[in-house]
Amino acid sequence: MGGLSWIHWLLLGVVALLLFGGRGKVSDLMGDFGRGINSFKKGLNEKEEPRVINAEEKTKDTAPR
């Protein structure tokens, strides 16, 4: 009790490798996450304008071919 078995050391090693292993993977991941949130907020703020169909467009769409 209180000691770390080999599986604990293996898991700690994998986590350390993921966090600190080359090319700043965590910072890249957080940057992608931030860009995703910003684009989501931008999409929520954009208002979708209703499309108005005039009489000419109605006759073109319903005309038999």
C-alpha positions as CSV (number, residue, x, y, z in Angstrom):
1,M,0.0,0.0,0.0
2,G,1.4,3.4,-0.9
3,G,3.8,2.2,-3.5
4,L,3.4,2.5,-7.2
5,S,3.2,-0.6,-9.3
6,W,4.6,-0.9,-12.9
7,I,1.2,0.0,-14.4
8,H,1.1,3.3,-12.5
9,W,4.6,4.2,-13.7
10,L,3.6,3.3,-17.2
11,L,0.5,5.5,-17.1
12,L,2.6,8.4,-15.6
13,G,5.1,8.0,-18.4
14,V,2.4,8.0,-21.1
15,V,0.8,11.2,-19.6
16,A,4.2,12.9,-19.3
17,L,5.0,12.0,-22.9
18,L,1.7,13.4,-24.1
19,L,2.1,16.6,-22.2
20,F,5.8,17.3,-22.7
21,G,6.7,15.3,-25.8
22,G,8.0,17.6,-28.5
23,R,6.5,20.4,-30.7
24,G,4.2,21.9,-28.1
25,K,1.3,19.6,-28.6
26,V,-0.6,21.0,-25.7
27,S,-0.3,24.6,-26.9
28,D,-1.3,23.5,-30.4
29,L,-4.3,21.7,-28.9
30,M,-5.3,24.7,-26.8
31,G,-4.9,27.0,-29.8
32,D,-7.2,24.8,-31.9
33,F,-9.7,24.7,-29.0
34,G,-9.7,28.5,-28.7
35,R,-10.2,29.0,-32.4
36,G,-13.1,26.5,-32.4
37,I,-14.8,28.4,-29.5
38,N,-14.3,31.8,-31.3
39,S,-15.8,30.5,-34.5
40,F,-18.7,29.0,-32.6
41,K,-19.4,32.3,-30.9
42,K,-19.1,34.2,-34.3
43,G,-21.6,31.8,-35.8
44,L,-24.0,32.4,-33.0
45,N,-23.8,36.2,-33.4
46,E,-24.3,36.1,-37.1
47,K,-28.0,36.8,-37.9
48,E,-29.4,34.7,-40.7
49,E,-31.5,37.0,-43.0
50,P,-34.8,35.5,-44.2
51,R,-34.9,34.8,-47.9
52,V,-37.7,36.7,-49.6
53,I,-39.1,35.1,-52.8
54,N,-40.7,37.4,-55.2
55,A,-43.5,36.5,-57.7
56,E,-41.0,35.9,-60.6
57,E,-39.0,33.4,-58.6
58,K,-42.2,31.5,-57.6
59,T,-43.4,31.1,-61.2
60,K,-39.9,29.9,-62.2
61,D,-39.8,27.3,-59.4
62,T,-43.3,26.0,-60.0
63,A,-43.2,26.0,-63.8
64,P,-43.4,22.5,-65.4
65,R,-40.4,21.4,-67.4
